Amino acid sequence: MTKNKITIASLAMDLKRVALGYHSGSTETANRFIKEALKRKVEIDIQKEKPYIHEILNKLPKTLGQKDKEKLAEDALMYSTIFQNYATHNSS
């Protein structure tokens, strides 16, 4: 697995923790993992990944800044699944 794929898989876990934090009512935990997810985003060499991954990564800051925390949690979980599948099924 490449460094980029490992970072994407780690980003998936951070986003999953964001979703779980909001769903369990732990805003502090969710906010901490939002910061981690945004840090990981800049570690990814986006040019080496598929266009739909570029698109999601570019939308990530806006998505994680939503005021509606329920929608944010749903989006974080959806992106987490997409990134996890991408990292595991597109590894080289």
Secondary structure, DSSP 8 states (H G I E B T S, - for coil): --HHHHHHHHHHHHHHHHHHHHHTT-HHHHHHHHHHHHHHHHHS-GGGS-HHHHHHHHHHHHHHT-S-HHHHHHHHHHHHHHHHHHHHHS--
